[in-house]
């Protein structure tokens, strides 16, 4: 019984670094998304007229 518990605990702990890595990547992607928003008023400018 104890060996099964230890095997399951080992499997769970093996996944922890992957979860932490994924959380860091998600945080970085969210930060890039928030920083890449257009500045206020940028969408109010008219496009250049075709000649």
C-alpha positions in Angstrom: 0.0 0.0 0.0 2.8 2.4 0.9 4.6 1.7 -2.4 1.5 2.6 -4.4 1.1 5.9 -2.5 4.8 6.7 -3.0 4.5 5.9 -6.7 1.5 8.2 -7.1 3.2 11.0 -5.1 6.3 10.6 -7.3 4.2 11.0 -10.4 2.5 14.1 -9.0 5.8 15.7 -8.0 7.3 15.0 -11.5 4.6 17.2 -13.0 5.3 20.2 -10.7 8.2 21.7 -12.8 6.1 21.5 -16.0 3.2 23.3 -14.3 5.5 26.1 -13.0 7.1 26.5 -16.4 3.7 26.7 -18.1 2.5 29.3 -15.5 5.6 31.4 -16.2 5.0 31.2 -20.0 1.3 32.1 -19.5 2.3 35.1 -17.3 4.8 36.3 -19.9 2.3 36.0 -22.8 -0.3 37.9 -20.8 2.2 40.7 -20.0 3.2 40.9 -23.7 -0.5 41.0 -24.7 -1.2 43.8 -22.2 1.8 45.9 -23.3 1.0 45.6 -27.0 -2.3 47.3 -26.7 -2.7 50.4 -28.9 -2.1 53.7 -27.2 -5.2 55.8 -26.5 -6.4 57.7 -29.6 -4.4 55.6 -32.1 -7.6 54.2 -33.5 -9.1 57.7 -34.0 -6.5 58.7 -36.7 -7.7 58.6 -40.3 -5.8 56.3 -42.7 -3.6 58.1 -45.2 -5.5 59.1 -48.4 -4.6 57.2 -51.6 -3.0 59.5 -54.2 
